[in-house]
Every structure is written in C-alpha cells, then in structure tokens.
Amino acid sequence: MNKLVLASLCSAMASVYAVQPHQSLLDFAYGEMDEYNAKGERYRIQLPVKQGLYFLAAKTHFGSDDTAGDLNSQEIGGGIHWQTSDVSSMYLGYSKVDYELSGVALDEATRYAIGWRSRLSNEIEVNLEYKSTDHNLVDVDEAGYRVGAYYYMSQTAALYLELDNELEQDQVFFGVRFTTGH
C-alpha cells in the first residue's frame, strides 16, 4: 500500500513539474522600437540556480538610420520565484543594466521586477511583468512593463511575441524560445 501511495505522489509531482513555467530558457528575438523606427535583436538566457532561485542575462541591440543612433543594453541579475498553482508562478527580479546610446555609455541602472507566468495549456504560456529601472535619465519614466505570449510547438521550443515598454519606448519582439522542457 505504501508503495502505491508513493508511486502516486511521484507521478503527481512529475506531472506538476512538467507544466511549471520556470525552467532553463534561451531566447532569440527580432525587435522593433516604434518612436525611433529602430530594428534590432535581443538574446536572453535564464537558468535555475537552485530551488526557487534563477540567474538571468540579456543583451539587446537596436539600430536606427535616423539621427537617434543605436541603443544597446546588457542586463545581468537574478531573482526568486514560487508556485502559485500547478501551472502558475510569481517572481521577483533584481538586475544591473548597462545602457549605451550611440556609443556613449550611460550610468549603470538597477532594475526591479515583479511578474506572473502561467501555462494556459500545454501549448500556451503568458507572462505579465511590471518593472522599475532606477536610472539617471532626466524626464524619463522609470516604470515599464512586459507582456508576453508563447506558443510551444514542442516541449522544448516555442514561438513568442512580447510587448515591452522600457525608457518610455514601446518595443515589440518576435522570437523563438528553447527550454529544458515543460
């Protein structure tokens, strides 16, 4: 009887783990920034460190033919996450962000984020994030957001669309995500 109960619990835990939204992530995306008619790319990796902790690194580049020039950013940080249901989780993030505008480095900024991720089905995941970036830019709002929808073609590959607002700029990213599985 104990073996049957143990086997049932292990099976239930495996099925819950199979749909948890926090796992290793590797993203490659094409992006557009509306105000400066800029186009670019973003690369992002997220790795679990141990139960409830993750590491994050990202690099974004936008180039423009206009006088606005290029905008580059590099982000490194981490955070904590916890399950709110079998298919949803919340997270708190902390990272350092370096911005470069037309080859001129701006002061290092600190970013705080709170977010919610959920699997609506085996194929569909959504992500909602509020972030605040502490920077020294005059008359530029520190608050921003990210809204993402991810379509999983397999357990380890997804196409995604993200709307990202940062430094008062709306950015749209279309990309591919590789994971350790869901």
C-alpha positions in Angstrom: 0.0 0.0 0.0 2.8 2.4 0.9 4.5 1.8 -2.5 1.2 2.5 -4.3 0.8 5.8 -2.4 4.5 6.7 -3.0 4.2 5.9 -6.7 1.0 8.0 -7.0 2.7 11.0 -5.3 5.8 10.8 -7.5 3.5 10.6 -10.6 1.6 13.6 -9.5 4.7 15.6 -8.7 6.2 14.7 -12.1 3.1 15.9 -13.9 3.1 19.2 -11.9 6.8 19.7 -12.7 6.1 19.0 -16.3 4.0 22.2 -16.7 5.8 24.5 -14.3 6.7 27.8 -16.2 10.1 28.3 -14.6 12.9 26.3 -16.2 16.0 27.0 -18.2 15.2 29.4 -21.1 17.2 30.6 -24.1 15.5 33.3 -26.2 16.4 34.8 -29.6 14.2 37.6 -30.8 13.9 40.2 -33.6 12.6 43.6 -32.3 11.3 46.9 -33.4 11.2 50.2 -31.4 8.4 52.5 -32.6 9.5 56.0 -31.8 12.9 55.9 -33.5 12.0 53.4 -36.2 14.7 51.2 -34.9 15.2 47.5 -35.5 17.3 45.0 -33.6 17.7 41.8 -31.7 17.6 40.5 -28.2 19.3 37.5 -26.7 18.3 36.2 -23.2 19.2 33.3 -21.0 17.6 32.3 -17.7 19.0 29.4 -15.6 17.7 27.9 -12.4 20.4 28.1 -9.7 18.6 26.1 -7.0 15.0 25.6 -5.9 13.3 28.9 -6.2 16.3 30.9 -7.5 17.3 31.9 -11.0 20.0 33.7 -12.9 19.3 36.0 -15.9 21.5 37.6 -18.6 20.2 39.5 -21.6 21.7 41.6 -24.4 19.6 43.9 -26.7 20.7 46.0 -29.7 18.6 48.4 -31.6 20.0 50.2 -34.7 18.4 53.2 -36.5 19.2 55.1 -39.7 17.8 58.2 -38.1 19.8 60.6 -36.0 18.8 58.8 -32.8 21.6 56.3 -33.4 22.0 52.9 -31.7 20.7 51.7 -28.4 22.4 48.8 -26.6 21.7 47.3 -23.3 23.2 44.5 -21.2 21.5 43.0 -18.2 22.7 40.6 -15.6 20.8 39.6 -12.5 18.6 37.0 -10.8 15.6 36.5 -8.6 13.3 34.3 -6.8 10.2 32.5 -7.9 7.5 30.5 -6.3 4.5 28.5 -7.4 1.0 30.0 -7.0 -0.7 27.0 -8.6 0.1 23.8 -10.5 0.7 25.9 -13.7 1.4 29.4 -12.5 4.2 31.2 -10.6 5.2 34.6 -9.4 8.7 36.1 -9.5 10.7 38.9 -8.1 13.8 40.0 -10.0 16.9 42.2 -9.4 19.4 43.1 -12.1 22.0 45.6 -13.2 21.5 47.1 -16.6 24.2 48.9 -18.7 22.8 51.2 -21.5 24.8 52.6 -24.4 23.3 55.3 -26.7 25.2 56.0 -29.9 28.4 54.7 -28.4 28.1 56.7 -25.2 27.8 54.7 -22.0 25.1 55.8 -19.6 25.2 55.2 -15.9 24.6 51.6 -14.7 21.0 51.2 -13.7 19.3 48.9 -11.2 16.1 47.1 -12.3 13.5 45.6 -10.0 10.7 43.4 -11.5 7.7 41.5 -10.3 5.9 39.2 -12.6 3.4 36.3 -13.1 3.8 33.5 -15.6 1.2 30.8 -16.3 0.6 27.9 -18.6 -3.0 28.3 -20.0 -2.5 24.9 -21.8 0.4 22.7 -22.8 0.9 25.0 -25.8 0.2 28.4 -24.5 2.0 30.4 -21.8 1.6 34.1 -20.8 3.8 36.4 -18.8 2.9 39.7 -17.2 5.7 41.8 -15.7 6.0 45.2 -14.0 9.5 46.7 -13.8 11.1 49.8 -12.4 14.6 50.8 -13.7 16.5 53.2 -11.5 18.4 55.4 -13.9 19.7 58.9 -14.1 17.9 60.0 -17.3 16.1 63.3 -16.8 12.3 63.3 -17.6 12.3 59.6 -18.5 9.8 57.4 -16.5 11.5 54.6 -14.6 8.4 52.3 -14.8 7.9 49.8 -17.5 6.1 46.6 -18.3 6.4 43.4 -20.4 3.5 41.3 -21.7 4.3 38.1 -23.5 2.5 35.2 -25.2 4.4 32.0 -26.0 3.2 29.2 -28.3 5.0 25.9 -27.6 5.4 23.8 -30.8 7.1 21.1 -28.8 8.1 20.5 -25.2 11.4 22.4 -25.8 10.7 25.0 -28.5 8.3 28.0 -28.6 7.5 31.0 -30.8 6.7 34.2 -28.9 5.5 37.7 -29.1 6.4 40.2 -26.4 5.4 43.8 -25.9 8.0 45.6 -23.8 7.9 49.2 -22.5 11.3 50.5 -21.3 12.6 54.0 -21.0 9.2 55.2 -22.3 9.8 53.3 -25.6 7.4 50.7 -26.9 9.3 47.6 -28.2 7.8 44.6 -29.9 9.8 41.3 -30.0 9.1 38.2 -32.1 11.3 35.3 -31.3 12.0 31.7 -30.6 12.5 30.2 -27.2 14.3 27.0 -26.3 13.7 25.4 -22.9 14.6 22.3 -20.9 11.0 21.2 -21.4 7.7 21.7 -19.8 
